[in-house]
C-alpha cells in the first residue's frame, strides 16, 4: 500500500523553511485573517472520485472534518491546532486518506500558512515559484499562486478563491505532467483540492467543502 500511495500526489505536508520576526507575524495576524484562524471554526469535506465512463466526479463515503480546537504558544508565536478526522474509508479507497485523526499546528507568516517547524501549507503573498520539498523518487515539489482567482461552486456555496498550483519537476528542472490545486477563499478557508497521478494533469479525485462554520 505504501508503494501504491507514492504514485499519487497527496498534498499533506509541503516543505519550505520560512522565517520571520514575531513582530512581523503579529502585524500580519492583526490586519488579516485570510486563513480563518479562529478557535471554533470548522469545516466538513467529502471526497469525490472521477467516473471513467462519464468523466464526472461522484461522491464517495469518505468525509473529513476539520476543527480549530485551541491555540498553542511555540517560541513566542501563537499557533492554531487543526484537528482532521477522516471517516468512511473502510479500505475500499486505497488512493484516499485512511480513517483516523491527525492534528496540525499552523499560523500565518506574512501570507504563508506554516507549522511550528517552518513547513509551508499555502501561499497568498505573491506569484513567485517556490521550491518546497524533494521526494525520495528523484522529483521535487514546487508551488505557484495563480495570478487569477477562480470561482468554485460546491454544496457549501459559491466562492471566489485563490489557487495554489502544486507540481513536480525532476532534478534537472523538467516538469512532470502532474498538476494539483488547492483553492481557498479569503477568510473562509479551504474550499476544494484536487488529487492527480504523477503522469497526468487530470485529477482523479477532489476534496470538496460541504459545510462550514466561521466565527
C-alpha positions in Angstrom: 0.0 0.0 0.0 2.9 2.4 0.8 4.3 1.8 -2.7 0.9 2.4 -4.3 0.4 5.7 -2.4 3.7 7.0 -3.7 2.1 7.1 -7.1 -0.2 9.8 -6.1 0.3 13.5 -5.3 -1.2 13.7 -1.8 -0.9 17.3 -0.6 -0.4 16.7 3.1 2.9 18.5 4.1 4.9 20.7 1.7 8.4 21.7 3.0 9.9 25.1 2.9 11.9 26.8 5.6 10.5 30.3 6.0 11.4 32.6 8.9 10.1 36.0 10.1 10.2 38.0 13.3 7.5 37.8 15.9 6.7 41.5 15.4 6.1 40.9 11.6 3.9 37.9 12.1 1.9 39.7 14.8 1.3 42.6 12.4 0.1 40.2 9.7 -2.3 38.5 12.0 -3.8 41.8 13.2 -4.5 43.1 9.7 -5.9 40.0 8.0 -7.3 36.6 8.8 -7.1 35.1 5.3 -6.8 31.5 6.7 -9.8 31.9 9.1 -7.5 31.3 12.1 -10.1 31.4 14.9 -10.7 28.8 17.6 -14.2 27.2 17.0 -14.1 27.4 13.2 -15.0 24.1 11.5 -15.2 22.6 8.0 -16.7 19.4 6.6 -15.4 17.9 3.3 -16.4 15.0 1.1 -14.1 13.1 -1.3 -15.2 12.6 -4.9 -13.7 10.2 -7.4 -13.8 10.6 -11.2 -16.0 8.1 -13.0 -14.1 7.0 -16.1 -17.2 6.4 -18.2 -18.7 9.8 -17.7 -15.7 12.0 -16.5 -18.0 13.2 -13.7 -16.9 13.3 -10.1 -19.1 11.0 -8.0 -19.3 11.3 -4.2 -17.7 8.6 -2.0 -18.4 7.6 1.6 -15.2 9.3 2.7 -15.6 12.5 4.7 -13.1 14.7 6.5 -13.9 17.2 9.3 -11.5 20.0 10.3 -11.8 21.9 13.6 -9.6 24.6 15.1 -9.6 23.4 18.7 -7.1 25.6 20.5 -4.1 27.9 20.3 -0.6 26.8 21.2 2.3 29.1 22.1 5.6 27.9 20.5 8.7 30.1 20.7 6.5 33.1 21.5 4.4 32.6 18.4 0.7 31.7 18.5 -0.3 28.6 16.5 -3.8 27.1 15.9 -4.4 23.4 16.3 -6.3 21.9 13.3 -7.9 18.6 14.1 -8.6 16.5 11.0 -10.8 13.4 11.3 -11.3 11.1 8.3 -14.2 8.6 8.3 -15.9 6.4 5.8 -12.8 4.8 4.3 -13.1 1.1 5.2 -10.2 0.1 2.9 -12.1 0.3 -0.5 -10.5 3.6 -1.5 -6.7 2.9 -1.4 -5.9 6.3 -3.1 -7.8 8.3 -0.4 -6.8 9.1 3.1 -7.3 6.4 5.7 -9.7 6.7 8.6 -8.3 8.4 11.7 -7.4 11.7 13.5 -4.5 13.9 12.6 -3.5 17.3 14.2 -1.6 20.1 12.7 -0.4 23.3 14.4 -0.3 26.3 12.0 0.0 30.0 11.8 0.0 32.8 9.2 3.5 34.1 8.5 3.3 37.0 6.0 0.9 35.2 3.8 2.3 31.7 4.2 0.4 29.2 6.2 3.2 27.3 8.1 3.6 24.9 11.0 5.9 25.2 14.0 9.0 24.0 12.2 8.5 26.1 9.1 6.7 23.7 6.8 4.5 25.5 4.3 0.9 24.7 3.6 -0.2 27.6 1.4 0.9 30.9 -0.1 -1.2 34.0 -0.7 1.5 36.6 -0.8 2.9 36.6 -4.3 3.1 34.8 -7.7 6.6 33.5 -7.4 7.6 29.9 -7.8 8.6 28.2 -4.6 10.7 25.0 -4.2 9.0 23.2 -1.3 10.4 19.7 -1.0 12.5 16.9 -2.6 10.9 13.5 -2.8 12.8 10.2 -2.5 11.8 9.3 -6.1 14.0 11.9 -7.8 11.4 14.5 -8.0 10.8 17.9 -6.3 7.7 19.8 -5.3 7.1 23.3 -6.4 4.1 25.7 -5.9 2.9 28.9 -7.5 0.0 31.1 -6.6 -2.1 31.6 -9.7 -2.4 35.2 -11.0 -6.2 34.9 -11.4 -8.9 34.0 -9.0 -11.3 31.0 -9.6 -15.0 30.8 -8.9 -15.6 27.4 -7.2 -19.1 26.0 -6.5 -19.6 23.2 -4.0 -22.6 22.1 -1.9 -21.5 24.7 0.6 -22.0 27.6 -1.8 -20.2 29.7 -4.4 -16.7 31.0 -3.6 -14.1 33.3 -5.2 -10.8 31.6 -4.5 -7.1 31.9 -4.6 -5.5 29.0 -6.4 -2.2 27.4 -5.4 -0.8 25.2 -8.2 1.3 22.2 -7.0 3.5 20.4 -9.5 6.6 18.2 -9.7 10.0 18.6 -11.5 12.8 16.2 -11.9 16.3 17.2 -10.6 17.2 18.7 -14.0 14.2 21.0 -13.7 12.0 19.2 -16.2 8.2 19.4 -15.5 6.3 16.2 -14.9 2.7 16.0 -16.2 1.3 16.3 -12.6 -0.7 19.3 -11.5 -2.8 19.8 -8.4 -4.7 22.7 -7.0 -5.8 23.9 -3.6 -8.5 26.6 -3.7 -9.1 28.9 -0.7 -11.3 31.9 -0.2 -10.1 34.8 1.9 -11.5 34.4 5.4 -13.4 31.2 4.6 -10.6 28.6 4.4 -10.0 25.7 2.0 -12.8 25.1 -0.4 -11.6 22.5 -2.8 -8.4 20.5 -3.5 -7.5 18.1 -6.3 -5.5 14.8 -6.4 -3.8 13.6 -9.6 -1.4 10.9 -10.7 2.2 12.0 -11.3 1.8 11.2 -15.0 -1.4 13.1 -15.6 -2.6 16.6 -15.0 -6.2 15.5 -14.9 -7.3 14.9 -11.3 -8.7 11.5 -10.3 -10.2 12.8 -7.1 -11.4 16.0 -5.4 -12.0 17.0 -1.8 -14.9 19.5 -1.7 -16.3 21.7 1.0 -19.8 20.5 2.1 -20.4 22.6 5.2 -18.5 25.2 7.3 -18.9 27.4 10.4 -16.8 30.6 10.7 -16.8 32.5 14.0 
